[in-house]
Amino acid sequence: MSIALEHICDLVVELSPPHEMGEALAGTRRIIPIVGGTATGARINGRILNVGADWQTVQAGGVAQLDARYAIETDDGAVIEVVSQGIRHASPEVAARIVAGEVVPPSEYYMRTAIRLDSGHPDYAWVARSIYVADGGKVGNTVRLAVYRVG
């Protein structure tokens, strides 16, 4: 058996400043609103709607559990739900650079997500029939992800 990856699109997810919840039982909690962005690629093109957020938990040791939910409106009018769950880990030094807004190459830290897509639009019924993975990183007030269908 072999697994192949098919590039679906690149996402630039625009963020507004986080709402800090503080220390909770699971770690430091924050809600980061998702306020826009773009999807560009061979299979999905459109804009990210201002309807979502990333509910993050940063655990001891600096591992951030990512739980983002948002939507893409395609250029041809479909709405695609995105549920993206993953982790980000960086050394304390790299994490401080990211928080300060420095553009840190994604090769200097780990950020991967598992993504589920869904749509009620008949032209995009295919999105709910696969699993997707993404890699990327944070650049300023955006998260940039390359999304791949696992085949």
C-alpha positions, 0 to 999 in steps of 0.5 A: 500500500502506498499513500500519495499526497495531492496538493489542493490549495494554499491558505493564507488565514488572516488573524486578529489579536488573540483573546487570552483566557489565561491558565486553565487545567489543560494549559494556557488558553487563547481564542484567535479570531479568523477574520479573512484570507485566501485559498488558492490552488488547482482544486479550491480558490476563494476567500476565507470568511470572517466566521471562525477562530482557532481555540488554542491550548499551549501546554507545558513544554510549549506544545500548542494544540490547535483547533481551528474552525472556519469557512472558505467561500469559493470563487464560484459561490460554494461554502466549504467548512474547514475543521483543522486540528494539529500541533505547533512546537518551537523552542522557547527562543523561536516561540518568542520570535514568532510572538514578537511578529518576526517572520520565522521560517517554518523549517525552524519549528513544527506545525502540522494539522489534520483537516476535514472539509465539508460542503453542501454544494454539489460541485464540492461534494468530493471534499468530504470524501477524503482526509487532508493534511497541512503544513505551514507556519505563522507569518505576522498576523497570518497562518499560511498552510499548504493543504494536501489530500491524502490518497 
